[in-house]
């Protein structure tokens, strides 16, 4: 069972809050969720929306077409009416509003939707949109929001301006009733969110009045509680990474504010006091995570490197423009074998690009960041569980192999959330590996000592004399330009990649799903993982078998496993959110194997179930070589 619900409105009008309340209520009834938030690069006023899939089983994606569209403004109706497949909730008082009067809509969108309505024989008002949907058999629920708000103001004897804040909860109440769930789940969600008694009463009344508007003929589902007794967690990508870093022993985080990375550092700062248990004595003691907002991204990476050299686990987080500024500092960390983690949230570029939209166009940039040749370990998370686990893994990799680790998280994962069983995190299997950390170095200590695996004993600053410089150096860190020293130190650093390749099992560097014996295999990375899994399950019910290989570590690349798993396949379908199919380029570069077909998307919106399913069928039936996805408003 999958039900897709969407709510939209102007930023700053409580869209996020209402979606969270709705999601919490559905989750309390025992259902799984996957939700995605889309918003303009604007503080207040522009259009934003939440797209949520509700299921009785674990779900990993959203759908372009929605069962319920909950709206309380005109722009949401105009932006999303083509995506509604069952029910529209709209403001009846806005029926005469014309799309041409919506100043917050971009003129190209106004022109597009006006033309679409005209081609169907309708005008350009909300009323015309309603008629067009009814002609397709879609149900509409008109709501007189102002009338309801006046009732609430009268009931509570408060000014209408105060009650106005609860407008969105009327739409939530209508939506919740359509699912057939008991109202207590929603009311309890409201009480937990609003500690102020007036606000709680106001929002409960708004949702109750919304429920009262729903007639039996509208009911979409009659859901019963689906509580299984397992502990679950509801988390978005930013928070999952932050919790993973905290769990993995992070002690220093630097950042400069940038979308969509900032939320991670804000969460860590809000939870900077942590309790640590001594593994030998069992004694618990308090430690603090230092979070610093730097003056820019170059300062942020250098601060993190400096902290790492003192012996603490250190990281930074940024997005495209910030990562570009960090390139010099990442090169310095590579030359000096600094165990620093850079969480890289990929958004639309180039330049400022689309700061609040998703992308996977920076893979090759991340793999080759900064000038010169040095080890850069690059990993990528595909879902919220992996985002947590990989944050621990990244810290371990950085310290064990003493090199920068770049952890890729695309915006579609950062700003989406899901519900899953806590057991999926595998906390018991997540251990901290600090590598060759030496707290009491010998008198003849050499920071960059030549070793068989390329990894030197690492002593923290202050324990012994050592030297760090951006220039080539000898084992002690002194600047040297002799050719044989250059060759020796160069090879020493590069050898680390061979060590990682040898010590990290290739099975750990990929994930697989579905029927790997199928002649048709999908390769992917990052956030498309979840939607591919859901589509593979849906296609399996139709008798179509597919397998998926998700690459989790790009450097060093799992050459042997990829070669083995792709051998003899008729179709290798590359699914990515970029123009060139960059993971496919890496596959060809590392193994000599090229994808046969591509499903690509670069409009800034996540890959969605229905569009991906249609694209896969098109490839299987007509062997289309390149399918471009366009879904999302």
Number of C-alpha atoms within 10 A of each C-alpha: 8 15 18 23 25 27 27 31 25 21 18 15 18 17 21 18 14 24 24 17 22 25 26 23 23 24 23 19 20 21 24 26 28 25 26 22 22 22 19 17 14 13 9 12 13 17 22 23 24 21 24 27 24 23 19 16 14 16 23 27 30 28 25 22 24 23 20 26 27 28 25 25 18 24 25 22 25 21 18 22 20 17 19 21 18 20 24 26 22 25 21 17 18 17 16 13 16 19 23 14 12 14 11 11 16 9 12 9 15 20 12 10 19 19 15 15 16 12 10 9 10 17 19 20 21 24 18 19 20 22 16 19 20 15 10 10 12 16 19 18 18 17 22 16 23 15 10 18 24 18 17 24 18 13 11 14 11 14 12 15 10 13 23 17 16 24 22 27 28 30 27 27 28 24 27 24 26 22 18 16 18 17 16 13 19 25 22 16 21 25 17 11 15 14 10 9 9 14 18 20 17 26 26 25 24 27 27 21 21 25 20 12 16 19 12 10 8 15 15 17 12 11 14 13 16 15 12 9 7 11 9 16 16 19 20 23 30 28 23 26 30 24 22 25 29 21 19 23 19 23 22 25 28 27 28 23 20 18 20 25 29 18 19 25 25 18 16 22 17 9 14 19 15 15 12 15 11 10 8 6 7 9 10 12 10 9 13 15 20 16 20 17 16 16 11 15 27 20 18 26 34 21 22 27 28 18 24 25 23 14 20 20 26 32 32 27 29 29 29 27 18 23 24 17 18 23 19 18 22 28 22 22 28 24 24 25 26 26 31 32 31 27 24 24 30 30 29 26 19 12 10 11 13 17 25 23 26 30 29 30 24 22 21 14 12 24 18 16 21 20 11 10 14 24 26 26 25 22 27 25 27 24 25 29 23 21 30 25 24 26 27 24 22 27 28 23 25 28 29 21 26 29 27 31 29 26 27 27 30 32 30 30 27 29 23 25 25 25 25 24 14 14 12 12 18 10 12 7 8 15 12 16 16 20 17 15 17 14 15 11 17 11 8 9 17 21 23 24 17 18 11 10 16 20 23 23 18 26 23 20 16 11 13 16 15 17 16 19 13 15 14 18 22 21 19 16 19 13 15 14 11 11 8 10 15 15 10 13 20 16 14 21 26 16 19 24 22 14 16 18 17 11 9 13 12 19 13 11 20 18 16 17 17 18 16 18 14 15 16 20 24 27 25 24 28 25 29 27 27 23 22 29 20 19 22 24 17 15 15 14 10 9 9 15 19 23 20 24 22 22 25 26 20 24 21 23 23 23 15 12 15 21 15 9 14 22 11 11 14 12 19 22 23 25 27 28 30 22 16 14 22 20 23 23 16 19 21 13 11 17 14 11 17 17 21 16 22 25 24 22 23 21 21 26 22 31 32 23 24 15 17 24 17 14 20 25 14 14 18 14 9 9 13 16 13 15 18 17 20 17 19 17 15
